[in-house]
Amino acid sequence: MYAFCYASGEIKFGRSVPKGAIEIAHGPAMSLKKYIAASARLGYDNETLLVPGVPEAPDQQLAGDALARYMAWLGQRSVAGVVVNSMRATA
């Protein structure tokens, strides 16, 4: 299972990373979802998972910086079977 986000900061899960999305991490579905849900920010609907700092960023550069910080933070907290990836967009 993959956790990925869009430029808006919205985090989704799936069996592949859609074109234009950025992979955050991958691993077993249950572990990955718990790992991400515990660290993500909730949207105003109290359901949507967001990368902290991305929706508030005034431009894409600062949004990318927020995503990089989030991924670095995740990478420092290991969970069995979950691998946090370096930033890259799908082509």
ChimeraX attribute file (.defattr): number of C-alpha atoms within 10 A of each C-alpha:
attribute: neighborCount
match mode: 1-to-1
recipient: residues
	/A:1	18
	/A:2	22
	/A:3	23
	/A:4	22
	/A:5	23
	/A:6	18
	/A:7	16
	/A:8	14
	/A:9	26
	/A:10	20
	/A:11	22
	/A:12	19
	/A:13	19
	/A:14	12
	/A:15	10
	/A:16	12
	/A:17	20
	/A:18	15
	/A:19	10
	/A:20	13
	/A:21	20
	/A:22	23
	/A:23	25
	/A:24	27
	/A:25	22
	/A:26	23
	/A:27	17
	/A:28	13
	/A:29	17
	/A:30	9
	/A:31	16
	/A:32	23
	/A:33	18
	/A:34	11
	/A:35	17
	/A:36	20
	/A:37	15
	/A:38	11
	/A:39	15
	/A:40	18
	/A:41	21
	/A:42	16
	/A:43	13
	/A:44	8
	/A:45	7
	/A:46	8
	/A:47	9
	/A:48	15
	/A:49	21
	/A:50	22
	/A:51	29
	/A:52	19
	/A:53	19
	/A:54	24
	/A:55	18
	/A:56	13
	/A:57	16
	/A:58	10
	/A:59	10
	/A:60	13
	/A:61	11
	/A:62	14
	/A:63	21
	/A:64	17
	/A:65	14
	/A:66	20
	/A:67	22
	/A:68	16
	/A:69	15
	/A:70	18
	/A:71	19
	/A:72	15
	/A:73	12
	/A:74	19
	/A:75	17
	/A:76	9
	/A:77	10
	/A:78	11
	/A:79	15
	/A:80	9
	/A:81	12
	/A:82	20
	/A:83	17
	/A:84	23
	/A:85	15
	/A:86	14
	/A:87	14
	/A:88	11
	/A:89	15
	/A:90	10
	/A:91	8
